[in-house]
Amino acid sequence: MNRDSNAYTIIYASVMVVLVAVLLAFTSESLRSYQKKNEANDKRRQILRSVNVSVSGGETEAKYNELIKESFLVDNKGRQVEGDAFAVDASKMFAEDKYPVFVAHVDGQTKYILAMYGTGLWGPIWGYIAMNDDKDTVYGADFSHQGETPGLGAEIATPAFCSRFSGKQIFKNNEFKSISVVKPGKTLQGQDYVDGISGGTITSNGVDLMIRNSLNSYVEFLNAKK
């Protein structure tokens, strides 16, 4: 075939496109198991950070298996339902009425880790909050985001912000109140609160709503056997 002809050019380009597509598909499939493993370990690290435990990548799974003694799903009536708590997509838990609970033993004490999901300024935000065995007092929290602004809304993922929730209570006189996130310098009566992110008002408001909506779905579970 004449290499200078249009037909040769078209055939050559088509073959190259097919080869590149096959190569990319093969590479993607080959890396999928590694991607899933990395995603799972990232989730484990987030759960562990909610009980104030930070580990390196290689230690993640072992530490998780050491501390997390049980996991299950509950509905908004506090009843256990079938399913794998770890496999649940937090973005779908409200629609599916299935909320993950991870039970950790830390320094001989039981902690209940609950999943949270909401919306920030630029996209999804999510996290985990660990309750003491009184199912009222926060032991620790961890927040993550998809695309909040560095130095502003993205500060919700820093230890400095997450640590503000430790010791806060979500019930007052046995009534669910949540934990509010307020503008720095503001005060709030009738419920526990933390200062939001300076310059990150919309993201802070998103965290406030996320905590309220998410924990409200766990209220019956938290009230059970308190």
TORSE-805221 format. One record per atom (N, C-alpha, C): x, y, z; atom name; residue number from 0. Coordinates in pm, whole numbers, padded with zeros to 5 digits, always signed. Example, Ala and Ser with C-alpha at 12.3 -4.5 7.8 and 13.67 -1.06 7.14 Angstrom:
PT       c1       c2       c3   site   pos
PT   +01319   -00569   +00780      N     0
PT   +01230   -00450   +00780     CA     0
PT   +01320   -00330   +00780      C     0
PT   +01285   -00225   +00708      N     1
PT   +01367   -00106   +00714     CA     1
PT   +01290   +00003   +00787      C     1
REM end
This chain:
PT       c1       c2       c3   site   pos
PT   +00085   -00119   +00000      N     0
PT   +00000   +00000   +00000     CA     0
PT   +00089   +00125   +00000      C     0
PT   +00046   +00222   -00078      N     1
PT   +00120   +00347   -00088     CA     1
PT   +00114   +00422   +00044      C     1
PT   +00230   +00440   +00106      N     2
PT   +00232   +00507   +00235     CA     2
PT   +00197   +00654   +00227      C     2
PT   +00200   +00709   +00106      N     3
PT   +00166   +00849   +00090     CA     3
PT   +00018   +00870   +00060      C     3
PT   -00058   +00761   +00054      N     4
PT   -00200   +00772   +00019     CA     4
PT   -00284   +00806   +00143      C     4
PT   -00402   +00863   +00117      N     5
PT   -00494   +00895   +00225     CA     5
PT   -00543   +00769   +00295      C     5
PT   -00564   +00664   +00219      N     6
PT   -00613   +00538   +00276     CA     6
PT   -00514   +00483   +00377      C     6
PT   -00385   +00488   +00344      N     7
PT   -00283   +00439   +00437     CA     7
PT   -00284   +00521   +00567      C     7
PT   -00295   +00653   +00552      N     8
PT   -00297   +00741   +00670     CA     8
PT   -00415   +00709   +00761      C     8
PT   -00532   +00689   +00699      N     9
PT   -00653   +00661   +00776     CA     9
PT   -00641   +00527   +00847      C     9
PT   -00594   +00425   +00776      N    10
PT   -00580   +00291   +00834     CA    10
PT   -00478   +00293   +00947      C    10
PT   -00364   +00359   +00923      N    11
PT   -00258   +00367   +01023     CA    11
PT   -00309   +00435   +01150      C    11
PT   -00379   +00548   +01132      N    12
PT   -00432   +00622   +01247     CA    12
PT   -00534   +00538   +01323      C    12
PT   -00619   +00467   +01250      N    13
PT   -00721   +00384   +01313     CA    13
PT   -00659   +00273   +01396      C    13
PT   -00555   +00209   +01339      N    14
PT   -00487   +00101   +01410     CA    14
PT   -00422   +00153   +01536      C    14
PT   -00358   +00270   +01527      N    15
PT   -00292   +00327   +01644     CA    15
PT   -00393   +00363   +01753      C    15
PT   -00509   +00417   +01712      N    16
PT   -00612   +00453   +01809     CA    16
PT   -00660   +00328   +01883      C    16
PT   -00681   +00219   +01807      N    17
PT   -00727   +00094   +01867     CA    17
PT   -00622   +00039   +01963      C    17
PT   -00496   +00041   +01922      N    18
PT   -00389   -00011   +02007     CA    18
PT   -00375   +00069   +02136      C    18
PT   -00382   +00200   +02124      N    19
PT   -00371   +00285   +02243     CA    19
PT   -00489   +00260   +02336      C    19
PT   -00610   +00246   +02278      N    20
PT   -00729   +00221   +02359     CA    20
PT   -00717   +00089   +02433      C    20
PT   -00668   -00014   +02364      N    21
PT   -00650   -00145   +02427     CA    21
PT   -00547   -00138   +02539      C    21
PT   -00438   -00066   +02513      N    22
PT   -00333   -00051   +02614     CA    22
PT   -00384   +00023   +02737      C    22
PT   -00460   +00129   +02716      N    23
PT   -00514   +00205   +02828     CA    23
PT   -00614   +00121   +02908      C    23
PT   -00697   +00046   +02838      N    24
PT   -00795   -00039   +02905     CA    24
PT   -00725   -00146   +02988      C    24
PT   -00619   -00204   +02933      N    25
PT   -00543   -00307   +03003     CA    25
PT   -00476   -00249   +03128      C    25
PT   -00418   -00130   +03112      N    26
PT   -00351   -00065   +03225     CA    26
PT   -00450   -00030   +03335      C    26
PT   -00566   +00022   +03295      N    27
PT   -00668   +00058   +03392     CA    27
PT   -00716   -00064   +03469      C    27
PT   -00739   -00173   +03397      N    28
PT   -00787   -00296   +03462     CA    28
PT   -00680   -00353   +03555      C    28
PT   -00554   -00343   +03513      N    29
PT   -00444   -00396   +03594     CA    29
PT   -00428   -00319   +03724      C    29
PT   -00456   -00188   +03718      N    30
PT   -00436   -00103   +03836     CA    30
PT   -00560   -00096   +03925      C    30
PT   -00672   -00150   +03878      N    31
PT   -00797   -00135   +03953     CA    31
PT   -00788   -00195   +04093      C    31
PT   -00728   -00311   +04104      N    32
PT   -00719   -00375   +04236     CA    32
PT   -00636   -00290   +04332      C    32
PT   -00529   -00227   +04280      N    33
PT   -00447   -00140   +04364     CA    33
PT   -00525   -00014   +04404      C    33
PT   -00605   +00040   +04309      N    34
PT   -00685   +00157   +04339     CA    34
PT   -00786   +00128   +04448      C    34
PT   -00852   +00013   +04436      N    35
PT   -00952   -00024   +04536     CA    35
PT   -00887   -00046   +04673      C    35
PT   -00769   -00106   +04673      N    36
PT   -00699   -00128   +04799     CA    36
PT   -00660   +00006   +04862      C    36
PT   -00613   +00099   +04780      N    37
PT   -00576   +00231   +04832     CA    37
PT   -00698   +00306   +04885      C    37
PT   -00811   +00295   +04814      N    38
PT   -00933   +00360   +04859     CA    38
PT   -00979   +00302   +04992      C    38
PT   -00971   +00169   +05004      N    39
PT   -01011   +00104   +05129     CA    39
PT   -00922   +00146   +05245      C    39
PT   -00792   +00154   +05220      N    40
PT   -00700   +00194   +05326     CA    40
PT   -00718   +00341   +05365      C    40
PT   -00752   +00425   +05266      N    41
PT   -00779   +00565   +05297     CA    41
PT   -00902   +00576   +05387      C    41
PT   -01003   +00494   +05359      N    42
PT   -01123   +00493   +05443     CA    42
PT   -01090   +00445   +05583      C    42
PT   -01007   +00342   +05592      N    43
PT   -00967   +00293   +05725     CA    43
PT   -00892   +00400   +05803      C    43
PT   -00804   +00475   +05734      N    44
PT   -00729   +00581   +05802     CA    44
PT   -00823   +00690   +05854      C    44
PT   -00926   +00724   +05776      N    45
PT   -01022   +00824   +05820     CA    45
PT   -01096   +00776   +05945      C    45
PT   -01138   +00650   +05943      N    46
PT   -01208   +00594   +06058     CA    46
PT   -01117   +00595   +06180      C    46
PT   -00992   +00557   +06162      N    47
PT   -00897   +00555   +06274     CA    47
PT   -00870   +00696   +06326      C    47
PT   -00861   +00794   +06237      N    48
PT   -00836   +00931   +06282     CA    48
PT   -00951   +00983   +06369      C    48
PT   -01071   +00929   +06348      N    49
PT   -01184   +00974   +06429     CA    49
PT   -01169   +00930   +06575      C    49
PT   -01087   +00829   +06599      N    50
PT   -01056   +00788   +06738     CA    50
PT   -00913   +00829   +06774      C    50
PT   -00866   +00934   +06704      N    51
PT   -00738   +00998   +06734     CA    51
PT   -00618   +00905   +06717      C    51
PT   -00628   +00818   +06617      N    52
PT   -00518   +00726   +06585     CA    52
PT   -00472   +00753   +06443      C    52
PT   -00346   +00791   +06427      N    53
PT   -00289   +00815   +06295     CA    53
PT   -00182   +00711   +06267      C    53
PT   -00188   +00650   +06149      N    54
PT   -00093   +00546   +06112     CA    54
PT   -00042   +00569   +05971      C    54
PT   +00072   +00509   +05941      N    55
PT   +00126   +00516   +05805     CA    55
PT   +00054   +00413   +05719      C    55
PT   +00072   +00425   +05588      N    56
PT   +00001   +00338   +05494     CA    56
PT   +00018   +00190   +05520      C    56
PT   +00140   +00148   +05549      N    57
PT   +00167   +00006   +05566     CA    57
PT   +00108   -00053   +05692      C    57
PT   +00075   +00031   +05789      N    58
PT   +00022   -00017   +05917     CA    58
PT   -00130   -00007   +05925      C    58
PT   -00191   +00052   +05824      N    59
PT   -00332   +00088   +05832     CA    59
PT   -00424   -00031   +05859      C    59
PT   -00415   -00132   +05775      N    60
PT   -00508   -00244   +05786     CA    60
PT   -00492   -00318   +05918      C    60
PT   -00369   -00339   +05960      N    61
PT   -00343   -00411   +06085     CA    61
PT   -00398   -00333   +06204      C    61
PT   -00377   -00202   +06205      N    62
PT   -00426   -00121   +06317     CA    62
PT   -00578   -00116   +06317      C    62
PT   -00635   -00107   +06200      N    63
PT   -00781   -00106   +06189     CA    63
PT   -00838   -00236   +06245      C    63
PT   -00782   -00348   +06204      N    64
PT   -00831   -00478   +06252     CA    64
PT   -00809   -00495   +06402      C    64
PT   -00707   -00428   +06455      N    65
PT   -00680   -00436   +06599     CA    65
PT   -00785   -00358   +06680      C    65
PT   -00823   -00239   +06631      N    66
PT   -00909   -00151   +06709     CA    66
PT   -01058   -00166   +06678      C    66
PT   -01092   -00193   +06554      N    67
PT   -01233   -00204   +06516     CA    67
PT   -01278   -00347   +06538      C    67
PT   -01358   -00365   +06641      N    68
PT   -01399   -00498   +06683     CA    68
PT   -01531   -00543   +06621      C    68
PT   -01608   -00449   +06569      N    69
PT   -01739   -00482   +06516     CA    69
PT   -01785   -00371   +06423      C    69
PT   -01864   -00405   +06323      N    70
PT   -01927   -00304   +06238     CA    70
PT   -02061   -00357   +06191      C    70
PT   -02156   -00267   +06175      N    71
PT   -02289   -00307   +06131     CA    71
PT   -02362   -00185   +06077      C    71
PT   -02481   -00209   +06023      N    72
PT   -02565   -00103   +05969     CA    72
PT   -02691   -00089   +06052      C    72
PT   -02738   +00035   +06066      N    73
PT   -02866   +00058   +06132     CA    73
PT   -02953   +00145   +06041      C    73
PT   -03085   +00138   +06060      N    74
PT   -03173   +00231   +05990     CA    74
PT   -03205   +00347   +06083      C    74
PT   -03289   +00441   +06036      N    75
PT   -03314   +00560   +06119     CA    75
PT   -03405   +00533   +06238      C    75
PT   -03447   +00408   +06253      N    76
PT   -03521   +00367   +06372     CA    76
PT   -03428   +00301   +06475      C    76
PT   -03300   +00294   +06441      N    77
PT   -03203   +00234   +06531     CA    77
PT   -03192   +00084   +06522      C    77
PT   -03263   +00024   +06425      N    78
PT   -03261   -00121   +06410     CA    78
PT   -03146   -00164   +06322      C    78
PT   -03081   -00274   +06357      N    79
PT   -02975   -00327   +06272     CA    79
PT   -03036   -00386   +06146      C    79
PT   -02972   -00360   +06033      N    80
PT   -03018   -00411   +05904     CA    80
PT   -02902   -00483   +05836      C    80
PT   -02935   -00561   +05737      N    81
PT   -02833   -00641   +05668     CA    81
PT   -02744   -00553   +05581      C    81
PT   -02620   -00597   +05565      N    82
PT   -02528   -00528   +05477     CA    82
PT   -02390   -00513   +05539      C    82
PT   -02296   -00473   +05455      N    83
PT   -02157   -00455   +05495     CA    83
PT   -02133   -00307   +05524      C    83
PT   -02111   -00274   +05650      N    84
PT   -02094   -00134   +05690     CA    84
PT   -01978   -00069   +05617      C    84
PT   -01869   -00142   +05601      N    85
PT   -01750   -00083   +05539     CA    85
PT   -01774   -00053   +05391      C    85
PT   -01857   -00134   +05326      N    86
PT   -01879   -00120   +05182     CA    86
PT   -01981   -00013   +05147      C    86
PT   -02051   +00040   +05244      N    87
PT   -02157   +00138   +05217     CA    87
PT   -02099   +00268   +05162      C    87
PT   -02160   +00318   +05056      N    88
PT   -02125   +00448   +05000     CA    88
PT   -02199   +00554   +05082      C    88
PT   -02125   +00636   +05155      N    89
PT   -02188   +00734   +05244     CA    89
PT   -02281   +00829   +05170      C    89
PT   -02253   +00855   +05043      N    90
PT   -02339   +00946   +04967     CA    90
PT   -02478   +00888   +04943      C    90
PT   -02493   +00757   +04962      N    91
PT   -02622   +00692   +04938     CA    91
PT   -02692   +00649   +05066      C    91
PT   -02631   +00674   +05182      N    92
PT   -02687   +00618   +05306     CA    92
PT   -02822   +00679   +05341      C    92
PT   -02845   +00806   +05309      N    93
PT   -02974   +00867   +05339     CA    93
PT   -03084   +00807   +05252      C    93
PT   -03055   +00789   +05124      N    94
PT   -03153   +00733   +05032     CA    94
PT   -03184   +00587   +05064      C    94
PT   -03081   +00514   +05105      N    95
PT   -03098   +00371   +05132     CA    95
PT   -03139   +00343   +05276      C    95
PT   -03136   +00446   +05362      N    96
PT   -03168   +00432   +05504     CA    96
PT   -03083   +00323   +05569      C    96
PT   -02953   +00328   +05540      N    97
PT   -02856   +00235   +05598     CA    97
PT   -02735   +00316   +05643      C    97
PT   -02710   +00316   +05775      N    98
PT   -02608   +00401   +05832     CA    98
PT   -02501   +00317   +05902      C    98
PT   -02375   +00331   +05861      N    99
PT   -02268   +00249   +05918     CA    99
PT   -02234   +00284   +06063      C    99
PT   -02208   +00181   +06141      N   100
PT   -02158   +00198   +06277     CA   100
PT   -02035   +00110   +06293      C   100
PT   -01926   +00169   +06338      N   101
PT   -01803   +00094   +06363     CA   101
PT   -01775   +00102   +06513      C   101
PT   -01755   -00012   +06575      N   102
PT   -01732   -00017   +06719     CA   102
PT   -01584   -00039   +06744      C   102
PT   -01521   +00058   +06809      N   103
PT   -01377   +00052   +06837     CA   103
PT   -01353   +00035   +06986      C   103
PT   -01245   -00033   +07019      N   104
PT   -01200   -00043   +07158     CA   104
PT   -01067   +00031   +07167      C   104
PT   -01069   +00141   +07239      N   105
PT   -00952   +00226   +07252     CA   105
PT   -00918   +00242   +07400      C   105
PT   -00800   +00198   +07437      N   106
PT   -00757   +00205   +07578     CA   106
PT   -00860   +00142   +07671      C   106
PT   -00917   +00030   +07627      N   107
PT   -01012   -00043   +07709     CA   107
PT   -01153   +00016   +07711      C   107
PT   -01177   +00119   +07631      N   108
PT   -01309   +00182   +07628     CA   108
PT   -01373   +00166   +07491      C   108
PT   -01506   +00158   +07490      N   109
PT   -01582   +00140   +07366     CA   109
PT   -01614   +00275   +07304      C   109
PT   -01591   +00284   +07174      N   110
PT   -01625   +00405   +07098     CA   110
PT   -01714   +00364   +06981      C   110
PT   -01814   +00445   +06954      N   111
PT   -01904   +00420   +06841     CA   111
PT   -01875   +00523   +06732      C   111
PT   -01831   +00475   +06617      N   112
PT   -01792   +00564   +06508     CA   112
PT   -01905   +00569   +06405      C   112
PT   -01951   +00690   +06375      N   113
PT   -02065   +00710   +06286     CA   113
PT   -02021   +00786   +06162      C   113
PT   -02081   +00752   +06049      N   114
PT   -02045   +00816   +05922     CA   114
PT   -02127   +00943   +05899      C   114
PT   -02067   +01039   +05830      N   115
PT   -02135   +01164   +05797     CA   115
PT   -02112   +01198   +05651      C   115
PT   -02209   +01265   +05591      N   116
PT   -02195   +01305   +05450     CA   116
PT   -02275   +01433   +05427      C   116
PT   -02215   +01526   +05351      N   117
PT   -02285   +01651   +05321     CA   117
PT   -02224   +01721   +05202      C   117
PT   -02250   +01851   +05193      N   118
PT   -02204   +01931   +05079     CA   118
PT   -02135   +02057   +05128      C   118
PT   -02018   +02084   +05074      N   119
PT   -01945   +02206   +05106     CA   119
PT   -01968   +02312   +05001      C   119
PT   -01868   +02397   +04982      N   120
PT   -01881   +02504   +04882     CA   120
PT   -01867   +02450   +04740      C   120
PT   -01769   +02362   +04719      N   121
PT   -01738   +02317   +04583     CA   121
PT   -01771   +02171   +04556      C   121
PT   -01820   +02101   +04655      N   122
PT   -01849   +01960   +04631     CA   122
PT   -01876   +01886   +04761      C   122
PT   -01872   +01753   +04755      N   123
PT   -01904   +01672   +04872     CA   123
PT   -01805   +01691   +04986      C   123
PT   -01856   +01682   +05107      N   124
PT   -01773   +01672   +05227     CA   124
PT   -01825   +01550   +05304      C   124
PT   -01738   +01488   +05381      N   125
PT   -01778   +01369   +05455     CA   125
PT   -01687   +01352   +05575      C   125
PT   -01717   +01255   +05658      N   126
PT   -01632   +01234   +05773     CA   126
PT   -01686   +01127   +05865      C   126
PT   -01620   +01114   +05979      N   127
PT   -01659   +01018   +06082     CA   127
PT   -01649   +01087   +06217      C   127
PT   -01743   +01055   +06305      N   128
PT   -01742   +01111   +06439     CA   128
PT   -01752   +00996   +06538      C   128
PT   -01665   +00996   +06636      N   129
PT   -01660   +00887   +06734     CA   129
PT   -01723   +00934   +06865      C   129
PT   -01817   +00854   +06914      N   130
PT   -01886   +00884   +07038     CA   130
PT   -01833   +00794   +07149      C   130
PT   -01825   +00846   +07271      N   131
PT   -01792   +00764   +07387     CA   131
PT   -01905   +00664   +07412      C   131
PT   -01883   +00575   +07505      N   132
PT   -01984   +00472   +07528     CA   132
PT   -02112   +00526   +07590      C   132
PT   -02115   +00653   +07629      N   133
PT   -02241   +00713   +07673     CA   133
PT   -02328   +00753   +07555      C   133
PT   -02274   +00738   +07434      N   134
PT   -02344   +00770   +07309     CA   134
PT   -02393   +00915   +07307      C   134
PT   -02317   +01001   +07370      N   135
PT   -02353   +01142   +07379     CA   135
PT   -02231   +01231   +07359      C   135
PT   -02121   +01197   +07424      N   136
PT   -02001   +01280   +07422     CA   136
PT   -01908   +01240   +07309      C   136
PT   -01862   +01339   +07234      N   137
PT   -01772   +01314   +07122     CA   137
PT   -01632   +01282   +07171      C   137
PT   -01577   +01174   +07120      N   138
PT   -01439   +01138   +07152     CA   138
PT   -01343   +01197   +07049      C   138
PT   -01383   +01195   +06922      N   139
PT   -01299   +01249   +06817     CA   139
PT   -01377   +01261   +06687      C   139
PT   -01318   +01329   +06591      N   140
PT   -01386   +01348   +06462     CA   140
PT   -01282   +01363   +06351      C   140
PT   -01324   +01330   +06231      N   141
PT   -01236   +01348   +06115     CA   141
PT   -01322   +01390   +05996      C   141
PT   -01277   +01492   +05924      N   142
PT   -01353   +01544   +05810     CA   142
PT   -01267   +01540   +05684      C   142
PT   -01333   +01516   +05572      N   143
PT   -01264   +01515   +05443     CA   143
PT   -01348   +01591   +05341      C   143
PT   -01287   +01623   +05229      N   144
PT   -01359   +01699   +05127     CA   144
PT   -01305   +01663   +04989      C   144
PT   -01382   +01699   +04888      N   145
PT   -01340   +01670   +04751     CA   145
PT   -01266   +01786   +04687      C   145
PT   -01309   +01909   +04714      N   146
PT   -01246   +02020   +04642     CA   146
PT   -01262   +02156   +04709      C   146
PT   -01261   +02160   +04842      N   147
PT   -01273   +02289   +04910     CA   147
PT   -01144   +02370   +04892      C   147
PT   -01153   +02499   +04910      N   148
PT   -01043   +02591   +04880     CA   148
PT   -00928   +02575   +04980      C   148
PT   -00806   +02549   +04930      N   149
PT   -00690   +02539   +05020     CA   149
PT   -00674   +02666   +05103      C   149
PT   -00646   +02649   +05231      N   150
PT   -00627   +02762   +05320     CA   150
PT   -00756   +02820   +05373      C   150
PT   -00870   +02780   +05313      N   151
PT   -00999   +02828   +05360     CA   151
PT   -01085   +02707   +05399      C   151
PT   -01182   +02672   +05316      N   152
PT   -01271   +02560   +05348     CA   152
PT   -01199   +02428   +05368      C   152
PT   -01087   +02410   +05299      N   153
PT   -01012   +02285   +05310     CA   153
PT   -00956   +02264   +05451      C   153
PT   -00958   +02368   +05532      N   154
PT   -00907   +02356   +05670     CA   154
PT   -00992   +02263   +05756      C   154
PT   -01112   +02225   +05708      N   155
PT   -01194   +02133   +05787     CA   155
PT   -01124   +01997   +05802      C   155
PT   -01031   +01966   +05715      N   156
PT   -00962   +01837   +05720     CA   156
PT   -00839   +01839   +05808      C   156
PT   -00811   +01951   +05872      N   157
PT   -00690   +01961   +05955     CA   157
PT   -00717   +01915   +06098      C   157
PT   -00616   +01862   +06166      N   158
PT   -00633   +01822   +06306     CA   158
PT   -00680   +01938   +06394      C   158
PT   -00636   +02059   +06363      N   159
PT   -00673   +02175   +06444     CA   159
PT   -00825   +02195   +06447      C   159
PT   -00889   +02174   +06333      N   160
PT   -01035   +02189   +06329     CA   160
PT   -01104   +02067   +06387      C   160
PT   -01061   +01949   +06348      N   161
PT   -01126   +01826   +06394     CA   161
PT   -01123   +01813   +06545      C   161
PT   -01012   +01858   +06607      N   162
PT   -00997   +01842   +06751     CA   162
PT   -01095   +01928   +06831      C   162
PT   -01155   +02028   +06768      N   163
PT   -01247   +02116   +06839     CA   163
PT   -01374   +02042   +06887      C   163
PT   -01401   +01928   +06827      N   164
PT   -01526   +01857   +06860     CA   164
PT   -01513   +01765   +06981      C   164
PT   -01391   +01734   +07018      N   165
PT   -01369   +01643   +07130     CA   165
PT   -01431   +01699   +07259      C   165
PT   -01508   +01615   +07328      N   166
PT   -01571   +01655   +07453     CA   166
PT   -01706   +01722   +07439      C   166
PT   -01746   +01756   +07317      N   167
PT   -01877   +01818   +07295     CA   167
PT   -01987   +01712   +07307      C   167
PT   -02104   +01757   +07345      N   168
PT   -02218   +01666   +07361     CA   168
PT   -02327   +01699   +07261      C   168
PT   -02395   +01596   +07213      N   169
PT   -02497   +01616   +07109     CA   169
PT   -02639   +01617   +07166      C   169
PT   -02653   +01580   +07295      N   170
PT   -02784   +01585   +07361     CA   170
PT   -02781   +01686   +07475      C   170
PT   -02894   +01752   +07495      N   171
PT   -02914   +01840   +07611     CA   171
PT   -03048   +01804   +07672      C   171
PT   -03044   +01763   +07799      N   172
PT   -03167   +01719   +07867     CA   172
PT   -03237   +01610   +07786      C   172
PT   -03156   +01518   +07736      N   173
PT   -03204   +01403   +07659     CA   173
PT   -03267   +01440   +07525      C   173
PT   -03249   +01562   +07482      N   174
PT   -03300   +01605   +07351     CA   174
PT   -03184   +01625   +07255      C   174
PT   -03196   +01569   +07134      N   175
PT   -03089   +01582   +07035     CA   175
PT   -03074   +01728   +06992      C   175
PT   -02952   +01778   +07002      N   176
PT   -02923   +01917   +06965     CA   176
PT   -02815   +01928   +06858      C   176
PT   -02738   +01822   +06836      N   177
PT   -02625   +01823   +06745     CA   177
PT   -02513   +01910   +06802      C   177
PT   -02414   +01939   +06721      N   178
PT   -02306   +02031   +06756     CA   178
PT   -02300   +02135   +06645      C   178
PT   -02317   +02258   +06680      N   179
PT   -02322   +02363   +06579     CA   179
PT   -02182   +02412   +06544      C   179
PT   -02167   +02457   +06422      N   180
PT   -02042   +02520   +06376     CA   180
PT   -02076   +02666   +06351      C   180
PT   -02019   +02754   +06431      N   181
PT   -02057   +02895   +06426     CA   181
PT   -01942   +02981   +06374      C   181
PT   -01975   +03100   +06333      N   182
PT   -01874   +03196   +06289     CA   182
PT   -01783   +03228   +06406      C   182
PT   -01650   +03227   +06384      N   183
PT   -01556   +03256   +06494     CA   183
PT   -01593   +03383   +06569      C   183
PT   -01596   +03372   +06702      N   184
PT   -01632   +03487   +06784     CA   184
PT   -01778   +03488   +06826      C   184
PT   -01861   +03411   +06757      N   185
PT   -02002   +03402   +06791     CA   185
PT   -02022   +03302   +06905      C   185
PT   -02134   +03315   +06975      N   186
PT   -02172   +03219   +07079     CA   186
PT   -02310   +03166   +07047      C   186
PT   -02345   +03055   +07113      N   187
PT   -02474   +02993   +07088     CA   187
PT   -02526   +02934   +07218      C   187
PT   -02650   +02957   +07247      N   188
PT   -02710   +02907   +07370     CA   188
PT   -02787   +02778   +07342      C   188
PT   -02785   +02688   +07438      N   189
PT   -02871   +02571   +07431     CA   189
PT   -02811   +02450   +07365      C   189
PT   -02690   +02461   +07310      N   190
PT   -02624   +02345   +07252     CA   190
PT   -02474   +02370   +07243      C   190
PT   -02398   +02263   +07235      N   191
PT   -02254   +02277   +07220     CA   191
PT   -02220   +02324   +07079      C   191
PT   -02109   +02395   +07068      N   192
PT   -02071   +02448   +06937     CA   192
PT   -01919   +02461   +06928      C   192
PT   -01871   +02474   +06805      N   193
PT   -01729   +02498   +06780     CA   193
PT   -01717   +02614   +06683      C   193
PT   -01601   +02678   +06684      N   194
PT   -01575   +02785   +06587     CA   194
PT   -01555   +02725   +06449      C   194
PT   -01615   +02789   +06349      N   195
PT   -01596   +02748   +06212     CA   195
PT   -01463   +02796   +06157      C   195
PT   -01446   +02783   +06026      N   196
PT   -01321   +02823   +05960     CA   196
PT   -01331   +02969   +05918      C   196
PT   -01234   +03050   +05959      N   197
PT   -01230   +03190   +05916     CA   197
PT   -01214   +03196   +05765      C   197
PT   -01305   +03268   +05700      N   198
PT   -01300   +03280   +05555     CA   198
PT   -01362   +03162   +05483      C   198
PT   -01409   +03064   +05557      N   199
PT   -01471   +02946   +05496     CA   199
PT   -01613   +02927   +05546      C   199
PT   -01691   +03034   +05541      N   200
PT   -01826   +03032   +05598     CA   200
PT   -01916   +02927   +05535      C   200
PT   -01915   +02918   +05403      N   201
PT   -02006   +02824   +05336     CA   201
PT   -01968   +02680   +05368      C   201
PT   -01839   +02652   +05368      N   202
PT   -01795   +02517   +05404     CA   202
PT   -01829   +02486   +05549      C   202
PT   -01809   +02583   +05637      N   203
PT   -01843   +02564   +05779     CA   203
PT   -01992   +02537   +05795      C   203
PT   -02073   +02611   +05720      N   204
PT   -02218   +02588   +05725     CA   204
PT   -02252   +02448   +05674      C   204
PT   -02176   +02404   +05574      N   205
PT   -02197   +02269   +05522     CA   205
PT   -02165   +02163   +05625      C   205
PT   -02057   +02184   +05702      N   206
PT   -02021   +02091   +05809     CA   206
PT   -02129   +02089   +05916      C   206
PT   -02178   +02207   +05953      N   207
PT   -02285   +02218   +06052     CA   207
PT   -02407   +02136   +06009      C   207
PT   -02449   +02154   +05885      N   208
PT   -02566   +02082   +05833     CA   208
PT   -02538   +01933   +05820      C   208
PT   -02417   +01898   +05778      N   209
PT   -02381   +01758   +05765     CA   209
PT   -02389   +01686   +05899      C   209
PT   -02334   +01747   +06002      N   210
PT   -02337   +01685   +06135     CA   210
PT   -02481   +01668   +06182      C   210
PT   -02560   +01772   +06167      N   211
PT   -02699   +01767   +06214     CA   211
PT   -02778   +01659   +06140      C   211
PT   -02772   +01661   +06008      N   212
PT   -02849   +01565   +05929     CA   212
PT   -02802   +01421   +05952      C   212
PT   -02670   +01404   +05956      N   213
PT   -02615   +01269   +05971     CA   213
PT   -02646   +01212   +06108      C   213
PT   -02617   +01287   +06214      N   214
PT   -02640   +01236   +06349     CA   214
PT   -02789   +01220   +06379      C   214
PT   -02872   +01303   +06318      N   215
PT   -03016   +01289   +06337     CA   215
PT   -03064   +01151   +06290      C   215
PT   -02996   +01096   +06190      N   216
PT   -03032   +00963   +06140     CA   216
PT   -02990   +00853   +06236      C   216
PT   -02901   +00884   +06328      N   217
PT   -02853   +00787   +06427     CA   217
PT   -02918   +00803   +06564      C   217
PT   -03007   +00901   +06580      N   218
PT   -03059   +00933   +06713     CA   218
PT   -03121   +00813   +06782      C   218
PT   -03202   +00737   +06711      N   219
PT   -03267   +00621   +06774     CA   219
PT   -03164   +00517   +06816      C   219
PT   -03062   +00499   +06737      N   220
PT   -02955   +00406   +06775     CA   220
PT   -02882   +00457   +06899      C   220
PT   -02854   +00587   +06901      N   221
PT   -02781   +00645   +07014     CA   221
PT   -02865   +00643   +07142      C   221
PT   -02995   +00658   +07128      N   222
PT   -03083   +00656   +07245     CA   222
PT   -03103   +00515   +07301      C   222
PT   -03087   +00414   +07215      N   223
PT   -03109   +00277   +07259     CA   223
PT   -03003   +00235   +07360      C   223
PT   -03046   +00183   +07473      N   224
PT   -02956   +00128   +07575     CA   224
PT   -02856   +00230   +07625      C   224
PT   -02892   +00356   +07624      N   225
PT   -02801   +00459   +07678     CA   225
PT   -02792   +00446   +07829      C   225
REM end
